[in-house]
Amino acid sequence: MIYQLRVYIPNRGMMDEWVKFFNETLIPIQEKFGIKVEHAWATEDNHFVWVRSFADAEDMETRQEALYGSPDWAAVTDKAQSFHATGYIKTMESVLRSPGKP
């Protein structure tokens, strides 16, 4: 099992709209492709953190490739990218971790 931790920093005042889009749109699409979003939360210092899991690195690549190449993803890509292009999301980072490894 591997976990992908993602941290986004929305610009001030944009968190609520991002969380709504994430919960109502992005989670269901990922789940359709077998990508499990384990946890997601907003911090008091304006970070949006979320964790998703995969069986292994190959599983992650396969599922992400299927997701990002799907008509479902294409249908929301403009909206998702607009959060970055219009300044909703100021920065984002992604880290992979396996349980028991620092």
Secondary structure, DSSP 4 states (H G I P E B T S, - for coil): -EEEEEEEEEPTT-HHHHHHHIIIIIHHHHHHTT-EEEEEEE-TTS-EEEEEEESSHHHHHHHHHHHHTSHHHHHHHHHHHHHHHTTSEEEEEEEEE-TT--
